Amino acid sequence: MKKFLACLLATAAALLSAADYELILLGDLHFDSPEYRTGATLQPFQKRETARNTGIWKKNVPAELKAAGSKVSPETKYVIQLGDVIQGDSASDAEHVKMLHDVLAVIHPYFGTVPLLFAKGNHDVRSLDLTTGRVAAYDSFMLPYLKEQLKLDKAPEDLNYAVRHGGDLLLFFDSVHPDLSRTEALIAQNAGFKRLLVFTHIPILPCPGPGVTFQHTPGGVGLAPGNRRKLLELLAKNNAYIFCGHTHAPAIVEWESDLGRIVQLTCSSMAGSEGAPGFKLRAAGKAALEEALPEEQFPGFRKEYAEPARFFELFPGWGFVVLRLSDDAVVADLYSGDGGKPEKTVVLSKPMPEKIVTEPETPKKPKKDAN
């Protein structure tokens, strides 16, 4: 009997480790330097963020990227950065483009010849006055870059774009300027896919951030309630897997209704200067989601998002994710900091277990963060 059980376990382990292809996911990175704001006057919080960003890029990020790069294998098809690769807040379009050029010159060598793809983040297009004033500068750099990385005949129309790999559709959703019609068209144009993987910046399923509060429109900035619900239905019908960033805190939400199932993994690569002690549980369960979505502030959100939620955990930490995909499994290896081994391995294609992260976080006062 023991031999039989051992054989079963060995078989399960082999299945879990096998992958048809892999993706390496990076969360927010906020590449930054004062040189991109020549002569500009910064607000106090912008000065704090610049100091934070330059500090972690000096102390933590190189080792984090080196660790992520060490996971490149023959199965690695893409490295995907989930938005806010730069801090933005640039003083001019030229300085903004230079910031993008400089960060790619730093990141690319860690991953060799593996194509590096991006979702658009709010900071990626943020100008010094905190508006999305650098959209044109960002697009002028990123769209030709994506054409080159994907070896396309022409550049994507915008940062809503799709990539086919076997039976999978890798759909990039622009959460800064969400366009439901573009998303519907991309899905229709790629009819026949077996699995939908969505890469975006702002979470589509409400996902409380570091302070266990929710402050961002699900799916993207300014997405109208009707379109928000249509997006949710569209993704549920396709049993979508969503990978996002923005909150600077890893989390998993599993949502299910009669329409289908959605699993969302929030990734964070926003290094902490104090190091990466691993993932610690801050909030969990449907009650935590409901508490973060007060009806008077977010009318209808509890019914749309919290009630169908089967699983939620928020576990602050930082690092990167290796996504392993086979015909019948989507497996996420969650790496903490610059660790060489996964801190957690989660099979996203199966119902979430009762718990993933068990060690509670030591309570501390939440910090305000502009994300």
PyMOL commands that set and color helices and strands:
alter all, ss='L'
color gray80, all
select helices_A, chain A and resi 2-17+34-37+44-59+61-69+93-111+123-125+135-150+180-189+225-237+286-291+301-306
alter helices_A, ss='H'
color red, helices_A
select strands_A, chain A and resi 21-26+76-81+116-118+161-165+168-172+195-199+241-244+251-257+260-266+283-284+309-314+319-326+329-336+344-347
alter strands_A, ss='S'
color yellow, strands_A
deselect
rebuild
show_as cartoon
